[in-house]
């Protein structure tokens, strides 16, 4: 579970291990905005999926050569949602082109965050006392 607590006017983001991040109300500030957190969630999921698949396949690679960049684009119809997520990946250079294509295909199916964003999810706001 993730918890947001406003402390001294700051949005603090906790998990069960304690304070992890500072939230921000706008992008490119100290802390991460909701948009940046969503982009980071998708990017981290893709990165983890890439690593798990290559490890499962027994592929030797330099982990530091993997880079994932995510850019969310708002819907043009002015609805308050993101319509597109562009995910750009830099893969290790020692991989064969055919394996890279297979890897991209498997990662698209393996990433839970990507699957959730693609299919939509129910969000329910529940007041607790």
N, C-alpha and C positions, 0 to 999 in steps of 0.2 A: 504494500500500500504506500502511496505517496501522499504526504500531507503538506499543505501550505499554511504557514502561520505568519500573521503580520505582527512583527516585533519591532518596536521603536520606529514605526513607519516603513519598515522594509519587509518585502515579501520574501520569506525564507522557505526553502523547499527541503523537506525532510524525507528520509526513508527510515526503515526500522533501525538502521545503524546510526542515525543522527542527521545533523545538518549537512547537506550535500551541495546546494547551490543557492545563489541569490537570484530572485526573480526581478525582472525589469518590466516596466510598463511600455517601453518602446524599444525597437531594435537598436543595436550598436551602442548600447549603454553598458555601464557596469552591471553585470548579471545578464541573464538570458530572458528574452521576451517570450510570450507564448508561441509566436511564430518560430522563433529560433529553437525553442524546445521541441516543437513538432518536427522541424527539419532535422534536428539532431537525433531525435528518436528514430526516424526513418533511416538516416545515414548510419547510425550505430547498428541498427538491425541488419542492414545490408552488409556492413563490414564484418559483423559476427558471422553471418551466414556464409560469406565468402571464405572466411578462415575455417569454419567448421567443415565445409565441403572439401576444401583443398587438403585439410588434415585427414579427413576420412579417405580421400583418394590417395593419400600418401605422397602428395606433391611437395617437393622441396621448394621453398620460396622465402624471400626476404619480407618479413611482415611490414617493415618500414616503407616498402615500396607501394603498399596499398593506400589509396587516398579516395575518399568519398565526399563529394560535395552535393548538397541538396539545396534547391531553390524552389520555394513555393510561390505560385502566382495566384492572385485573387481572381475570382470570377468576373468576367466583363459585364455581366448583367446586374452588377451592384448588389447581388445577394451577399450576405455576410459569411462567405466561406471561401476556401481555397479550391480552385478548379483543377490545378495541375501541380505536380511535383516533378521537377526535372532532377534526376539522380545521375550524376556523372562519376564514373569510377575509373581510377587508374589502377590497372592490374600489374602484377609482376611481369617484367619483360621476358623472363625465361619461359613463359607459357606458350604453347603452340596455339596458333589461331583457332583451330577446331576446338581445342579444350576451352579457350576463352569464350567461344560462343556457347558451348555446353554450360559452362559455369554461369554465364549471365542468365541463361534460361532457367537453370535450377534455382539460382538465387531469387529470381522473381517469384517463384513458387514457394520458396522456403522462408521468406521474410514475413513474419507475423504482422508487423506494423504495416508493411506494404499491402498485404492481403486485406487487412482491416480497412485501410484507406480506400482501396480499390472497390470494396464491396459495401462500404458504409457500415456503421454500427449504431445501435440504439444508445442514446445518452439520456439518463434519467437523473434529474436533480431531486435529491431527497433531503428534506430538513431533518436534522437530528437535534435532540435537546440535551 
